[in-house]
Every structure is written in C-alpha cells, then in structure tokens.
Amino acid sequence: MIKIAIAGASGRMGKTLIEAVHAADDCSLVAALDQSGSAGIGSDAGLTLGLETGVTIGADPAAALPGADFLIDFTRPEGTLLHVQACVDAGVGMVIGTTGFDEDGLARIRAASERIPIVFAPNMSVGVNVLFRLLSVAARALGDNTDIEIVEAHHRLKVDAPSGTALRMGEIIAGELGRNLREVAVFGREGHTGVRDDKTIGFATVRAGDIVGDHTALFAGQGERLEITHKASSRMTYAQGSLRACRFLADRGNGLFDMQDVLGLRD
C-alpha cells in the first residue's frame, strides 16, 4: 500500500483527495494536515464526507509525516514551502499542485528534489496534460501565423491569476516559438491599446461562481481559428492524477518531475 498524507485536509481539494485515497485499492490515508485554527483540527479526516478514516486532522507536519510515503499538497505557496522542508526532514516524497510560487519558492522546491522525489505540476489532470502536448503541436504548425490568446475561468475563491495552468500553457507555446513569455505576455487590455503586436500572447481571466477550471488556447489566423479547450467538471480529476503521480514516484529516491513524466508524454 502507498501511504499518503494530505495537506489542506479541510479544504475542497483536500476533501476530494481524501475521498480518492479512501476509494483506491492500493493507497491508504495515514495523515491529514491543516493550518492551526482550522475548524477541522482534531476531527476525523473523513467526517464531512461521511467516512470514518481513523486519521485525525492535525497541524504539526513533523508529528504527522513520519510513516507516510508521500504528501499531496494543493494549498498555498507559504504553506507548501513549510511542508517541503518538513518532507525533506522526514524523507517523505511530495506531489505538489500548488501554484503561485515566486522564484525563491521554485528554487527551494528544486533544492528539495535533490533529496526527495517530487512531482510538481500546475495541473494534475490527465486531460490538461494531454492539452499541453497538443499545444506544442499547434504552436509549431500555426504559431507564427496566428494571434494567440489564452482564456481561463475558475471559481470566485481562487486567489491567484492567471492560473498556473494558463501560465504553463503560455510557456509551452512561447517555448515552441522561441519567445520569452515574460517579454510577450499581455495580461488583460483596457483603453486605447493600439494594434495588436504579432508576437504577444494574451491572457484573460474569469473568476465566478463555482467553476472548477476551464482553459482555452485560441490560435486565430486569417480565415480560420483553432481553439483547444479543457473543462474540468469535478476536482476528482486532479485527485486521480495526483494518485498516479504517487504511483510514479513509488520507486524513485529523489528528483523533480511533472505530469508529462508521469504520463510518459515527455519528448
């Protein structure tokens, strides 16, 4: 059995992960974490799901992680980085779906991967990672002859924008076209913007209701346009991808991987 700990256990994604682990034949929940002061602290991790897991939600990673094989973390950068250090100290691998890291945070994750195995991806969905692959093909064939825009939509409580998935889409397209995304990205437009620069990659963000996650890349040329879209209707897709990532890491001692590695999509 793969022994899994879950961070942010009282949140929406945390609950979905608990449900997925509970249903998996080859995984077991051994620890659940949340921030100090959370209403879930001290309760069974499956309480709000109608499940009895026998695992109590706690706030101390050092106490919770020993005995786990992997920690799955979809929280926020500051919390994830605390968990990264705790996992290094405990020798526990990680699956990180958190987005919004600055350069220092990314460097700390890379450094940790020299000691523990980590799958770090902006999106754990299998479908989204197939979309990433399709974007490479589309960019090579169409990119220099089309205007490229990326549109993403998420629920009203998401705190970072654009989403990590949207940024990764832009990075893939820019990389295929020999562009630096930081130099060509346009984040929203307002007022008299002038004629569109052929080399730019535009981003538009929607935050509304309970949208789980929609992403579209638009390649618009003269007389035709191609739209590549992924829509998530349930967070379970991210949870199932995370379990695939844990299985992928099971025989690895260290290293930094993403879902392209997990799914065998890497060139």
Secondary structure as the mmCIF struct_conf table of DSSP 4:
data_model
#
loop_
_struct_conf.conf_type_id
_struct_conf.id
_struct_conf.beg_label_comp_id
_struct_conf.beg_label_asym_id
_struct_conf.beg_label_seq_id
_struct_conf.end_label_comp_id
_struct_conf.end_label_asym_id
_struct_conf.end_label_seq_id
STRN STRN1 ILE A 2 ILE A 6
BEND BEND1 ALA A 7 GLY A 8
TURN_TY1_P TURN_TY1_P1 ALA A 9 SER A 10
BEND BEND2 GLY A 11 GLY A 11
HELX_RH_AL_P HELX_RH_AL_P1 ARG A 12 ALA A 23
TURN_TY1_P TURN_TY1_P2 ASP A 25 ASP A 26
STRN STRN2 CYS A 27 LEU A 33
TURN_TY1_P TURN_TY1_P3 SER A 36 GLY A 37
TURN_TY1_P TURN_TY1_P4 ALA A 39 GLY A 42
BEND BEND3 SER A 43 SER A 43
STRN STRN3 ASP A 44 ASP A 44
TURN_TY1_P TURN_TY1_P5 ALA A 45 GLY A 46
HELX_RH_3T_P HELX_RH_3T_P1 LEU A 47 LEU A 49
TURN_TY1_P TURN_TY1_P6 GLY A 50 GLY A 50
BEND BEND4 GLY A 54 GLY A 54
STRN STRN4 THR A 56 THR A 56
STRN STRN5 ILE A 57 GLY A 58
BEND BEND5 ALA A 59 ALA A 59
HELX_RH_AL_P HELX_RH_AL_P2 PRO A 61 ALA A 64
BEND BEND6 LEU A 65 LEU A 65
TURN_TY1_P TURN_TY1_P7 PRO A 66 GLY A 67
BEND BEND7 ASP A 69 ASP A 69
STRN STRN6 PHE A 70 ASP A 73
BEND BEND8 THR A 75 THR A 75
HELX_RH_AL_P HELX_RH_AL_P3 PRO A 77 ALA A 90
TURN_TY1_P TURN_TY1_P8 GLY A 91 GLY A 91
STRN STRN7 GLY A 93 ILE A 96
HELX_RH_AL_P HELX_RH_AL_P4 GLU A 103 ALA A 112
TURN_TY1_P TURN_TY1_P9 SER A 113 ARG A 115
BEND BEND9 ILE A 116 ILE A 116
STRN STRN8 PRO A 117 PHE A 120
BEND BEND10 PRO A 122 PRO A 122
HELX_RH_AL_P HELX_RH_AL_P5 VAL A 126 LEU A 142
HELX_RH_3T_P HELX_RH_3T_P2 GLY A 143 ASN A 145
BEND BEND11 THR A 146 THR A 146
STRN STRN9 ASP A 147 HIS A 154
TURN_TY1_P TURN_TY1_P10 ARG A 156 LEU A 157
BEND BEND12 ASP A 160 PRO A 162
HELX_RH_AL_P HELX_RH_AL_P6 GLY A 164 GLU A 176
TURN_TY1_P TURN_TY1_P11 LEU A 177 GLY A 178
HELX_RH_AL_P HELX_RH_AL_P7 LEU A 181 VAL A 184
STRN STRN10 ALA A 185 PHE A 187
BEND BEND13 GLY A 191 GLY A 191
BEND BEND14 VAL A 195 VAL A 195
HELX_LH_PP_P HELX_LH_PP_P1 ARG A 196 ASP A 197
TURN_TY1_P TURN_TY1_P12 ASP A 198 LYS A 199
STRN STRN11 ILE A 201 ARG A 207
TURN_TY1_P TURN_TY1_P13 GLY A 209 ASP A 210
STRN STRN12 GLY A 213 ALA A 220
BEND BEND15 GLN A 222 GLY A 223
STRN STRN13 ARG A 225 ALA A 232
BEND BEND16 SER A 233 SER A 233
TURN_TY1_P TURN_TY1_P14 ARG A 235 ARG A 235
HELX_RH_AL_P HELX_RH_AL_P8 MET A 236 LEU A 249
TURN_TY1_P TURN_TY1_P15 ALA A 250 ASP A 251
BEND BEND17 GLY A 253 ASN A 254
STRN STRN14 GLY A 255 PHE A 257
HELX_RH_AL_P HELX_RH_AL_P9 MET A 259 VAL A 262
TURN_TY1_P TURN_TY1_P16 LEU A 263 GLY A 264
#
